[in-house]
Amino acid sequence: MNILIATSEVVPFAKTGGLGDVCGALPESFAKSGHHVKVFLPKYQSTKPFSNQMKKLDVELDVQINGSSFQLSAYSIKHKKLPLEYIFMSNDKLYDRPELYMDLKTGKDYADNDDRFIFFNQAVLKVTKEIGFKPDIAHVHDWQAALIPAYLKLNYNNDEFFKDSKSVLTIHNLAFHGMFPNNRFGKLGLSKNLFYPVSPFEFYGKVNFLKAAIAYADKITTVSKTYAKEIQTEEFGCGLDGVLRERSEDIIGILNGVDYKIWSTTTDKHINHSYRKQNLSGKKMNKVELLNIAGLPHRNKTPLIGIISRLTDQKGFDLIEKIADKLFKLDIQLVLLGTGEEKYETMFKELEKKYKDKCKAFIKFDNTLAHQIEAASDIFLMPSKYEPCGLNQIYSLRYGTIPIVRKVGGLADTVLPFNDSDGTGTGFVFDSYEANDLYSSVVEAVELYHHKHAWTKLMKNAMSEDFSWKKSAERYIILFENLLTEKYAKTN
Ligand code: ADP
């Protein structure tokens, strides 16, 4: 199969969250099974360290947006062994900026994000045609690539080149729609007749890119089975549950995998002491080092809780806020790494000041530190309000860092509640979005931590879990193949 992947994040070139991790690993898995894969992404400033590996492609095109012409060139990096190529859509005016989506100084999204991603969606289709890569499947991720299914159905429906292409949308987080004022619709280069109340592009008077993909994609996936059900409910549907229910038969949940080449306690480049299930002593040494980095006192018998997260309402920090003083009365230490909403950055900075010997807040994005925290912590806290899949709890499992999670979305699908009577389970799971329920789980975990034998068993259970990409990638491939078979069944 020829698989075209369009995404705004790919590790190691560009990442703000789980989307980057997934789009870094999944294409490799497809290519390993022999499929021909081309991954399209914008050529951001963050790709500069890779400039010397990039080859400029012989394409000079332009994209018209509202009568303005945007120059388009493209660069490529080919995987050394696999049939996998990364293709970077280049226009420095649009992408040569310090951040992917927003101006960190103002905390606001770039005002021209509509132009930046209309350009990207059109560029992908133009370039793939120009280089003769006929996609069997166009696999598009989140709102940033969500116009491609619409363009395929509306602008390219009579184009011989794309006539057999099918599109699959993967929703990594339904909260982000790609919404713009209605007067921007003209920029999409589609007939004005397509914008009217409740049309595929219209959402409460605004233009909504994700809604368009939900309408036009041939199949829709999201990143865990539970989230696939949740998004069709009012509570989790972010206003799109109605349109999702209309596509119910075409929605499937495929759990994200983990790239265990990057997240492995035995080969992690970012940690000084490797460890394994059979010998956990390296983990203790990593803990000592992290406490040094954090400037926290060493307390042998005190569990260290780690948090690595975007600091947003989604992640349940209001629950922590409600019980913070009670939490720090427990014999715990906490290291947080995160950036995001100012109120939470301030909250953790204040907690650091108040509980100097117990709390350290690193307000930054730091991949090395993220690995060090995973390797050093005893417990990982992730009390999300909603969680499409969540990767950090899965990394935590592999690092023997016991997750405390809320039973929601992918957290519910990946963390099995600890069962005292038979020693099964991999973490602590609470149900309702209630601060006191979170508190009870922390108390339970801290108590168990002091039962060395039971805790070690729990760590080993967690470390034995396997969420490698292979299984998940196979599920995507089956979905793609079924789509193509359906197509042939219809034409014959
Ligand atoms: P989401 O995609 O909602 O942000 P996930 O748990 O799926 O949440 O993925 C988050 C990814 O981003 C993980 O790889 C995590 O380690 C990383 N991450 C989040 N915040 C930071 C940070 N401040 N520094 C380094 N890595 C971070």
Residues whose N, C-alpha, C, O or C-beta is under 5 A from the ligand:
A	BS01	ADP	T16 G17 G18 L19 D21 I308 S309 R310 L337 G338 T339 K364 F365 D366 N367 A370 G390 L391 N392
